[in-house]
Amino acid sequence: MKLFKLSLAAAIAAGAFATSASAVALEDAIKDVDVSGFAWMRIDSTKTDDGLKTENDHRWRFKSVVNTNVKIDDNFFFVAGIRYAHDNDWAEGRTADAVTTKFDLYQGYLGYKIGGTTFQLGRQKLGTFFTDDMFGDGLKVVNQDIEGLTLAALYMDTLESDGDIDLNAAAATLAADGKRLDQHDLWGVAAIGSYDPVSFQLWYAGLEDVVDLFAVEAGLSFDVTEDINLGLTAQYAYSNFSDEYVAIGADDADFFGVEASTSLFGFDLTAGYVQYDTDSQVHSRVSFEDQGSFISPGEDLLNYRDFRGDNHAWFITAAYAIADTGLTIGDDFVSGEFNDEDAWENVVRVNYKYNKKLSFTTFWSHVKYDGKAGVKDSEEDHIRFQARYAF
């Protein structure tokens, strides 16, 4: 009890000292702090029929993110982000699946800007061509001194433990040193340019002792009138695996994709072709995590982070925004051959933007695989509803 009283007295004294010596008014403390974030609720229902049995899954997911950007002075700033995620909340019948709840400081880095160059040190979003929303610990440098051109470099010695980065093949998950893929250092460089009507990206990224990835993208975009736009995008990528990974079931791969697009009077239309190939007996990838920034129509059929054999597909997408309603309806159709198996996917989408902050999205994806010799046809249905609030 005596110790408690001494601690309490010390705390009061420290608080009084802080108030008199260094405290600032609340309005002064928050005037250089920007707060942003979002929260969403997502419901996924899936049905898989492989010709022998049918499986149904129903899952709820919740995620909320709050980011703060604090301006320290004219050069220094600090960014911190808190994340809450509740995953794998399955409906009755899937009680064997663990519920993953995460509440963490998912990013926190110190920034320094001088001229057109920004240095960011700490835990931050990778932001590469080969990743989606993965974070890592390290240094990123971005330079924009040349108008229209962005040069970037990064080095990360710790990566977020994201299951998406691992190959599905158990033999290819661990390297000769016994580490998971996300336990290797990552580095990369990029040049990104935009000179109307031409844009381009050049990327290289290396995962220590695992794989080197290269990607190039070139695009054209023309505004014919105020209501009509025409665009064309081409991408090429190449992955080069280390000898250790080749020895345990992975190999190099190529990717090529092209997409033509047009926007006219509320309609958005695209058509194109993608091809990604590797040895038919092994696993490969051209993306570290999710689909990266590659051309990727549909929802569930295409997979650039773990594939085998020869894969190619044609696609067409269409969407129409109904004026003054916030409602957009659309459809994606993808059809091709995947490791000697014909398949197609159709995705129906409905999106509703209630206002600038609140939006609702939903889609229904149906995938049909035409079985190879000795393999039955299979089908997959995936329905998602999401409500998202951003601030």
Order of alpha helices (4+ residues) and beta strands (2+ residues): alpha-alpha-beta-beta-beta-beta-beta-beta-beta-beta-beta-beta-beta-alpha-beta-beta-beta-beta-beta-beta-beta
